[in-house]
């Protein structure tokens, strides 16, 4: 192969694609979407408040109504004297949105049932709030029925919330606080990014080969260059386009997120950040008092726990996050990402190029594409097991087998991977790429000039033996 010729083909592929409108549009639109995924959930959560509802309550048990205290989400009115039947007929005329009917107290089971009536669905959060308040009323009633002095205080004292603090210990014995959830997020994000880019840009190579073949442009190109030079030039050219677009996406996404945070960040997050009270922080995030009451965590106990942690020197949640981020081998992770991105792309792009050379339109690629798609899908599913048990046999072999390692190994690295495993995985991936590139080149040389016949696996085998 002539490297100068390949260089010319790479330049042609690169500049032809970066000048396309589709490249420019996706380069600027995708960062907006990424930034939106980062920002919009927070904005919606912080600024969306439930409409306050007027609620009429018919409490036939006599124990629940005191627990339905009015707040920003709902105003409760006791209309027990009206009776159930009349209340059902007139609650809307009275300007009420919801009618809550509490059954008479079952003195044997010591419980009640609650029914809610409304013209529109009341929503999951409000329904859970009604149930939680009624549950509290029943629990307190049962405690009092035992006639044990200070039983309610005893029950409160019995409840506990034990927090597990994670530490990672390096070879020197240094302990650093960590948080498994951070590793899980990074594991999934990097695995999904590699999967997305391999599929997207591998398919781009295949589409480009099919387009040149169906338009007969390839016949002109083959008269000037070798088929293998054309294939590798196209693969490397698209790889450079992918890296360019990926870097631009990162830069533009960060610029948008930082710009929005600079404009709205202080207004949105300032009050919550300035407060040490968990209740104030939760309210600033759009969580109502009812929703906090529905939580199994007692907010007052959470405040006490935070104070105790501060006094005892235990790490806070923020310290755990920062400690986790500092534990991650960022240099190894970034270098590995680039290596696996390039090698994984080259491996699958060569296979996609061979498939594209064997067909005349994309409709005929489904059958031939299946053996290539299955390992990618398998790797994607293994990623979901990686953060649960990164050292399991399935995850280990998934990070070693070349057809799944570009995706699975990136998901393992945040949890820590021995250097020898990383080296073995990369060496196997390089060797597999060379083998697949050789096979794909042989198929490409024959298939790129075959017209008028739908290719099968048998045909590919014949071309490979020639």
N, C-alpha and C positions, 0 to 999 in steps of 0.2 A: 504493500500500500504506500502511496505517495502522501507524506504528511502535508506538503504544500497544497495538494489538491483537497485534502480533508479540511485544511484550514480555510480554503476558499468556500467550501460547502458550508462549513460552520458559520462563517460570516454571512453568507447568503441566507441561511435559515434564521439566524439571529435577527438581522436587520429587517428581514421581510416580516417577521412576526411581531417585533416590537413596534413597527410602524402601522400595524393593523388597528382599526378602530376598536375591535373587540378587546385587544390587549390594553389599550388606553382606558377603555370604559371599566373593565374589570379591575385594573390597577387602582383606579380612584374610587370605585363604588364599593369594592370588598372591604377596604379599611373603614368606610363609613358603617358598613354592616357589623364589622367586628367591634368597632367602638360602641355602636348601638347595643350590642349584646352585653358589653361591659357596663354601660351607663344606664340604659333604660330600666332594667329591673330595679336598680336602686332608686331611680327617680320615681318610678311607679309606686314602689313600696313606701317611699318617704312622703309622697304627696297625695296618694290616693286614700281618702277616708270614707268609711261607710256612711251611708245616709242614716241619720238618726230616725228611729222608728218609735211610734206610739204603740204601746203594748197594753192590752187589757188582760187582766189576770182573774180567773175564777178559781180560787183556791179552796177546794172542798176538803182538803186535808187539815188545814189550819196551821201547817208548820212550814210551808214553802215560801209564802208571800214575803216574809221578812228578809229573805235572801235575795229577792229580786229588787235590788237597789238601782235606782235610775242613774244613768251616766251619759256620756257623750253619744254612745251608740244606741241607747234605748231609754225611753221614759215609761216606767211601769205604773199602771193605775189599777187599784184593787176594785173590781166590780163583782165581787163574789155575791153580794146581796141580790143581783139581778137574776142569778140562776143561769145554768148552762144554755137552755133553749132560747131564752130571751137574748142572752149575750151573743149567741150565734147570729141572730137575726139583726141585731142593732149595732154591732161593734163597728161596722164601717160607717154607719150614720153618725156615730159618735166621734168620727175622725181618727179611728184607730186603724193601724196597718195590720196588726197581728192580734189574734185572740189566743191566749194560753189557758188551757183547762187542766187543772191538777185534780186527779181522782181522789176520792175519799181514802183515808189512810187504811191500809191493810194491817190490822193489828196483829195478825198471825205472822205474816212475812216481814212486817215492819218496813213497808216500802210504799211507794206511790207510782203512778204512771202519769206521764205528761203528754198532752196533745196540743199541737199548734195549728191554728187555722188562719189562712191568709189568701188573698186573691192571687198573689204571686209567690213563687218559692222564696223562702226566707233566707236561704244560703246556709252553707255548711258551718261557718264560724258561729253564726247566731244560734243555730240549732244546738251546736255543742255547748255554747254558753248556757242556754236554758237547761240542758241536761246536767251540766256541771254544778250549777247552783242548786238544782233539785237534789242532786246526789249529796252535796254538802249538808243540805237540810236533813236528809234521811240519816246520814252518818251521825250527825249531832243528836238526832232523836234517839238513835239506837244507843249511843253512849250514855245519854241521860237515863235510858230505861234500865240500865244495870244498877243504878243507885249506888255507884262506887264514888266515894269522895275524890274530887280532883281527877277523875278519869280522863276528862278532855285534855287536861294539861299533861297527864301521863302519856296519852297518845301522841301529843305534839312532841314531847321529849323523846319518844321512841324513834320517831322519824329521823332519818339521817341521809346525807348525801355525801358519799365518799368520792373524792376526786383522785384520779390516777395521774400522776405526773411522770412523763416519759423522759428518760435521759439516754443519750447516746454517748458511748465511751470510746475514744480513739485509742490508737496504739500506745500513746504516751500516758494513758490513764485519765486524760482530761474529760470531765463530764459536762455535757451541754444539753440543756432542756430542748425537747423536740415535740412535734405534734404530728401524728400519723396522717391526719386529714390532709395536711399540706403535701405530703409525699403522694397520697392517693390522687390529688388533683393534678399534680405535675405528671404523674404516671399516665393518667388518661389523656391529658392534653398533648403530650409529646407523641404518644402512640397514635392518637387520632390525626395529628398533623402529618406525620409520616405516611399514614394510610391514605389520607386525602390527596397528598401531593403525588404519590406514586400512581394512584388510580387516575388522577386528573391529567397529569402530564404524560404518563404512559399511553393513555388513550389519545392524547394529542399527537404523539408520534404515529400511532396506528392510523389515525384519520388523515394525517399528512401523506403517508405512504399510499393509502387508498385513493386519495384525491389526485395525486400525481399519476397513479396507475390508470385510473378510470379516464383521466383527461388525455392520456397518451403522452404527457409531458416527459414521463420517465424514459421513453424510447429515445428522445433527443438527448437527455442527460446521460444515459448509458453509453451513447455513442462517443462521449467525451471523457467519462470517468468510469472507473470500475464500480460494480454494484456494491461491493463491500465498503468502498470509500464513500459512496452515497449514503449507505445505511448508517455508518458510524458518524459521518458528518451531520446527518439529520438528528441522530440521537444526542450528540454533544451540543449541537446548536439549540435544541429544545431545552436541554439541561441548563444552559446558560440563561435562556429566557426565563426558566422556572426560578433560578436563583435570583435573577434580577427582580422579578415580580415579587418574590417572597420577601426580599430585603425592603423593597418599597412599601409593601404591605405593613411590615413591622414599623417602619419609620412613620408612615402616615397615620397608622392606628395610634401610636404613642403620642403624636402631635395632637390628634383630635381629642384623645382622652385627657391629656394634660391641659389643653385649651379649655375644654368644658369644665374640668375640675377647678381651673383657675377662675373661671367666670362664676360658676354656681357652687363650688365646693364649700367656701366659707359660710355661705347662706344656709346650705343644706345641712352640713355636718358640724357647724361651729357650736351650736347650743349643746348638742349631745356630747361632743368631744370635751367641752368645758366642764361637764358634770361627771362626778364620780358615782352618782346614784344610778344603779342599774335600772330602776323604774323610769327615771327621766330619759335614759338612753333608749329603752324599749319604746317609750311613747314617741320620741323623736323619730323613730323608725317606722311609725305608723301603726304600732301595736296597741290596741285599746286595753283599757283596764280589765275588761271581760276576758280578752284573749290571754292576758297575763294570769288571770285567775284560773283559766282552763289548764294552764301548764302544771305539770307535776312538781315543778320547782317552786318553792316558796321564795318570793322575791326578797322578803326580809331576811330569811336565812341565807340567801345568796349574798346580800349586802354584808351580813355578819361574817360569812365565809371569806369574802373579799378582804374585809378588814383584818381578819385573823391571818390570812395569807400574807398580807402586807406586813403585819407585825412579826410574823414568824420567819419572814424572809423567803417564803415560797414564791415561785415565779408566777407572774400574772399571765393572762391569756396572750397579751401583746408580746410579752417576753418569750413565751413559748413559740409564737409564730416567727419572731425575729431569730430566735435560736435555731429553729428548724431551717429557715432560709440560709442561715450562715453555715449549717452543717452540710448542705447540699454541695456536692463537688461540681460547681458551676463550670469550671474550665473543662473538666473531663466531659461534662454533659454537653456543652456547646460543641466541643471538638467531635465528640461521638455523634452528635446530631448531624453535623456536616458530613462526616464520613459515611454514616449509614444512609443519609439522604441521597448522597451521590451514588454510592454503590447499589443501594436498593433500587434507585431509579434506573441506573444503567442495566441492572439485571432484568428488570421487568420491561424496560423500554426495548431492549433487544428482542425479547419474546413478542412484545406487541408489534414490533416492526416486521418480524417474521410472519405473524398472523395477517398483518395488513398487506404484505406482498402476495399472500396466497389467495386473496379474495378480490372481487371487483367492486363491492359495495359493502357498507357497514351492516346491512341486514344479514349477510352471510357470515359474519364474525361470531355469532352467538355460540355455535357449536365448538369452534376452534378456541374460543376465548375461555371456555369453562375450566380447563385445567390450570389456566393462569389465575383465574378469579378465585378459585377454591382456597389456595394457600393464603391469599390476602384476607379473605373473609375469616379463615381459621385464625390467623394472627390477630385480627381485630377482636375476635371473641376471647382469645387467650389474655389480651390486655386487661379484661375485666376481672381475671383471676390474679393478675400480677400484683395488684395492690393489696389483695387479701392474703396471699402467701407467695411472696416474690421468689422464694427458694424452693418451691415445689417442683416435682419432676416435670410436670407439664410445662410450667413456665420456663424452667431451665432448658429443656430441649427445644422449646419454642424459640428461645434466644440464641440457640446454637445452629439450628437448621437454617440454611441460608435463605430459603424462600419465606420464612417467617421472622428471622432475626432482625431485619431492619425496623420492624414495628415493635416486637416484643422486647428486644434488648433496651430500646429507648425507654420503655415503661419500667424496666428493672433498675436502671442506673440510679434514679433518685433514692432507691433503698440501699444502694451500695452493691457493687459488683466487683469481685476480685479481678485484678488486672489480667491474669492469665486467661480467664474466661473471655474477657473482652478481646484479647489478642487472637485467641483461637477462633472466636466468632467472626472477626474481621477477615482472618486468613481464609477461612472456609467460604466466606461470602465472595472474596476476590477470586478464589479458585473456581467457584460455581459460576460467577459472571463470565470468566474467560471461557469456560466450557459452553455455557449457553450462548455466548456471543459467537463462538465458532459454529455451533449448530445453526443458529439463526442466520448467520452469513451464508451458509450453504443453501438453506431454504430460500433465502432472499434472492440469491443470484439466479435461481431457476424460476421462482414464483413471480418475480417482478415483471417478467415478460410472458407469463402465461395468461391467455385470454380465452373467453368463451366456454369455460368449464368450471363448475363448482368444485373446489378442492376438498379433499377428505384427509383424514389422518393417514390413510394408505398412500395417498399422493405425496404427502410430506415425507413419509418414510422413504419413498422412492427417490425423491429429490436429495434427501440426506445421504443416501448411499452413492449417488452419482459423483 
